[in-house]
């Protein structure tokens, strides 16, 4: 059984194909044949290394996995060989207070495939049946593998952290990213006005097609000036951030009184300055976000339905997110109902 492994941090050449023994599923586990793996920016962080952070190398990358069940271990119910599945990209321990309270993404022993434990860039793998999700039947393996991690991240930012509401305006930084692609679709279907920033005309076109109402080319114009112009100087209710140092100050200034900034990454650098007077006088909220709970993953996936066919730019244009329930209350999400 062959795997791709990151054996040390560095350029793509640090990836090695490694031959290993065939694995067998134990109780509560399944053996999967991997059909497709989606790659995320996370895979680049893991391969390059992050200063001050230790990854458990050697490591198989790949958090987003579409697979077919080959064998089923004992005491697995509801799954059969031949079933086409997606894997939840992360899981908690299952019995701490966070996990039992439905917030497994806050578990101290949270495992992310391809980051803290081996991911999917291999021919076969054994996985717990509890991590399996039905693959939406209208999607190819490649399309399905483009979904889980970025959909979960975007869903958690918008629904759980920002509590975005119909009638509000959101600014999404970096339209070309996986998270951006998801945010447009979720926010648009919640009845929210979406402003987005993009680095070039092609990304702007894609963003518009996926649901952004206004796209700001941030290399040609100052995005803060444009946000003010497009909102009649009011500003936006929510900013979805993952750029970090480069955009932080202007993202804060783009918020209305009572606005919320949700951040899930810092690609341009993690250190920023903060004018505390702006924070308290305007009653702003700063919300950190990473991944999301398993119940959010299941609910978000139920909103994925057929989109454009054939895919014209990346696999993720082969599907779209269906109309969202608005508003979504915490109680409804916890009980697993979607409307
Ligand atoms: Zn736990």
Boltz pocket constraint, residues with backbone or C-beta under 6 A from the ligand:
constraints:
  - pocket:
      binder: B
      contacts: [[A, 92], [A, 93], [A, 94], [A, 95], [A, 96], [A, 97], [A, 98], [A, 99], [A, 100], [A, 104], [A, 107], [A, 108], [A, 109]]
      max_distance: 6.0
